[in-house]
Structure formats: structure tokens, C-alpha cells
């Protein structure tokens, strides 16, 4: 998605309303938290670009419906990630050290020929804002380590206490009171 900001840069407008859909691009190696997550209907961004005395701010509310697996019980889980995305827009050639701007990509977007393409930055923000573990419920008990049954539906009946004979020698030890 390319957003044309020439009306703001030329002073013809003070605000531009923006709304678009995009497909989050997590690159070839997505972050670990997003490895098994999909965005079946893409993401939606709605907001505005505002000229505040020569400083252009891009302000977007982003929603991204997702699907994945619970990290504990492996059941299918879905939800919607919502967050606020805000960046300062600078015209190419106006910053002193544009080579170093990559270090400040969380603060700036560079407009080339009056246009910006924020999909990469929005995708990075989705990865940053997404929870590190997807859970069906914060209290999900997970799966039985012996039989693999989901404990969400009740106890599986497996014996929980294992006896490891290597620890038997500790039972024979006498400790002073």
C-alpha cells in the first residue's frame, strides 16, 4: 500500500484520512511467536496523517485477525490483535543522517517523492505487539506428558507420581536435627 502525502507536504491539506487492508509480511523467517500463526483475512489499518506545524504524524489503528494453536494443548485458537501505530514522516533529504535512520525506524518513516509504503513497518509492529505465546485460556492445563490427552476436558487417569530409583539413596541418608 502506497500512501500519497504530497497534499500534506505542499501545505494543501492539514489532514489526510487513511484506510486500507494489507497482508502482514513476516519475511522468510517469522518470529518464533508467529511461526504457527496465520492472518487469514489480512490486516486493516485506519487513521490519518496530520501536519502539525511542519511535522507529519502518521496515526493508525491496526486490527489483525489471526489463527493459531494453543502453546499448551494444541487446540485451534483465534483472535484479533489490535494496536495503535504512530510514526513521524520525514521527506527524503530533510534529515541530517539518513544513513542512520534505520536505527530509528520505530520513530520515522521516510517519504520518497511524497509517498510512503508503511506495510513493512506495520508487519514489524504486528510481530512486536503479538503475544509471545498463544493460549486458548490463561489457565489452560495443557496436555498429559504421558498420554498426550488434553487436560482441559478433565484428568486423563495417568499415574502422576513417578518413582526414580536413582533417588532412593537419599531416603537412606540421615541428617542432623
Secondary structure, DSSP 8 states (H G I E B T S, - for coil): --EE-HHHHTTS-SEEEEEEEE-----SS--GGGTT-B-TT-EEEEEEEEEETTEEEEEEEEEEEEEEE-TTT--EEEEEEEEEEEEEEEETT-STTGGGGGGGTTTEEEEBTTEE-THHHHHHHHHHHS-SS--SSTT---B-TTT--BGGGS----------GGGHHHHT-----
